[in-house]
Amino acid sequence: MAELSKYEIIYPRTQQAWLTTHNGDGSLWTWDFECLRLDRARHAYSKSPEALPPAMRGYFEANWKDQAAHEMAGMGHIPFRYVHQFDLDKDVTLLELPTSNLMGWMFGDVDDLVLTMSRKDLTAGRFDAVRVQVSN
């Protein structure tokens, strides 16, 4: 507990609190702790996988494998989620990047970043016409 009490969790638009402090909003500190633990383990693992004990490494590797399977980027497909400017007959998806806990990035409110353009502009090599959208 002494070690955990050193870490602060910042709650967007509300307050800043120590990880071990229970606040009246009923926040689930265990979720905050798990997010912090996953982040610290990911950084330690990326420097040296042996830095994590075998049992922890097995747990995190299984977790990361699952995340990777659901957070994979895509190219040349119909967008995974709805984007405002996409016509299946006229447009193509150049790249779609989903929000990723594994990579530590988030687009919009946990959506996907989608780069699209018209087939006509792609054929003409007009990459200045790429549209960048966030799915919803």
Sequence and secondary structure as in RCSB ss.txt:
>XXXX:A:sequence
MAELSKYEIIYPRTQQAWLTTHNGDGSLWTWDFECLRLDRARHAYSKSPEALPPAMRGYFEANWKDQAAHEMAGM
GHIPFRYVHQFDLDKDVTLLELPTSNLMGWMFGDVDDLVLTMSRKDLTAGRFDAVRVQVSN
>XXXX:A:secstr
 TTGGG EEE TTS EEETT   TT   HHHHHHHHHHHHHHHHHHH GGGS HHHHHHHHHHHHHHHHHS  B 
SS  SS  SS  TTTEEEEEEEE BTTTTB BTTTBEEEEEEEHHHHHTT GGG EEEE  
